[in-house]
Amino acid sequence: MKTPRRSKTMEQQARYYEVPDMEIYMYETYLNGNFTDLKRMYMELNCKNRRAFITYVMTEVWEQERKGIIEAIL
């Protein structure tokens, strides 16, 4: 059984998932309705990068979707 990925940076995760921007990828995951995948990807990040994702959500995401994203990751 594979061990879970933990304490990774956004750059490491972007390389792992082969995407150019991890924050946008996580947001698009939420938009596609993959809430469990969003939570898993969020939990894989280290504390500093989790805060960076929350900052991205608070500044770049529509207000109606913010609540849903926060509920999905917590």
N, C-alpha and C positions, 0 to 999 in steps of 0.2 A: 504494500500500500504506500502510495506517495505521501510524503510529509507535506503539510500545508505551507504555502508561501506566506511569510510574515516579514515585517519590517523592511520592506522594499521601497525604493524611491520611485518617483513618477517615471524617471528615465529608464530605470531597470524594468518596470512594468511595461512601459511602451515598447521596449525591445522584445520582451517576452511575448506580448500580444501582437507584435508586429504592426503597430499603429504609430502615426506621427505625433499625436497629442493625446495623452492618457485622459486628461480631464474631459475633453470633448467626447472621447470614446465612452467614458463612464456615463456622461450625460445622455448620449445617444442610446446607450444600453437601457437607461431608464425610460426614454421615449418609446423604445420598442417593446416595453412591458416586461423586460427581464429583470425583475426586482431582486431575485435571489442572486443573480450574477452580479448586479450592482453592489449588493451587500458583501459578497465574497471578495470582489475587487477592492472595495473600500477597506475591508479588514486586512487585506494583504499589505496595505501601505503602512509606512512608519508614521509615528505621531505627527511629525512636522508636515508630512505630505497629506495627511488626513485634514489637517487645518487648512492647507493650501486648497484642497478640493472644496471644503466648506466655504472658504473665501471666494472661490470661483463661482460656486452656486449662488452666494449672496449678491455678487456683483453682476453676473452675466445671465442669470436664468430668470425667466418670467416669475413674477410673484406667486401666481397660481401653482406653478410646478415646484417651487421651493419646498413647500410643506410636504408634498408627496415624496420628494427625494430624501428629505430629512427623516421622514417616517420609515422609508424603505431601508435606510442604512442603520437606523437605530432599532 
